[in-house]
Amino acid sequence: RMMTDWKPDSPLMDVNKAAGRTPVSVPPELYFIIERSTRVSELTEGAFDITFAGAGKLWNWRAPDPVVPDPATVKASLENVGWKGVVLDAAKRTVFLSTPGMRIGLGAVAPGYAGDLAMEKIRARGIRDACVNLSGDVLVIGRKAGAPWNVGITHPRKKGESIAVLPVSNAAVSTSGDYERYFEKDGRRYCHIIDPRTGYPAAGCQSVTIVAPNLAFADALATGVFVLGPEKGMALVERLEGVQALIVAADGTLTVSRGLKR
């Protein structure tokens, strides 16, 4: 409820409504996740950017007959996109969006953060073996019946099938894909993952799965790598300690990081 942009009275929407006018004091959890999101933006050279919503608001995948926005309108919307325009004041715990049309959307990181907080509550009760499953985001601790947890990765083009099964313990697994929310026009698929650099849906991957120590980071990085594409995305993953990836390219080619191959 704190981080939704679907309801007008959330703390996140208070920030969005004050864009270009005034800093807004926010709850500590919201400040934390916005600050961490800007770190992932820097890490991915802007491929992950919570201000994508300045352009993403032009797209409506839930419409009965979705339309592709006018190119000039999309180009103009990019003036409202850019993570460096998010001004943070740690002492006052405020967030300020530098242009009036700027918007923050946390759909690519808030679910993962919610999963991390849920697991904290589970650990606090002394439970050592557990799984938190939020659809495309899975966080596990310990083992299941003495063996690692098996996390199935959905095949992006074969509904009901898995393209891989990952045996994991004490790890987060997050998948971003072009197959949950999308529409097709003139033979092209337009998914819900916006490339903040262009204002258009990213098209280099069918799906990206990230394995990382916590779910918020895995969630955000999966989106960033999806936007970067298979080559640049995997190069980034291989530089990050404790992070693995499974990437399905737009042509269906499967690429697996060195750690997962082992």
Secondary structure by P-SEA (a helix, b strand, c coil): ccccccccccaaaaaaaacccbbbbbcaaaaaaaaaaaaaaaaaccccccccccccccccccccbbbbccaaaaaaacccccccccccccccbbbbbccccbbbbccccaaaaaaaaaaaaaaaacccbbbbbcccbbbbccccccccbbbbbcccccccccccccccccbbbbbbbcccccccccccccccccccccccccccccbbbbbcccaaaaaaaaaaaaaacaaaaaaaaaaccccccccccccbbbbbcccccc
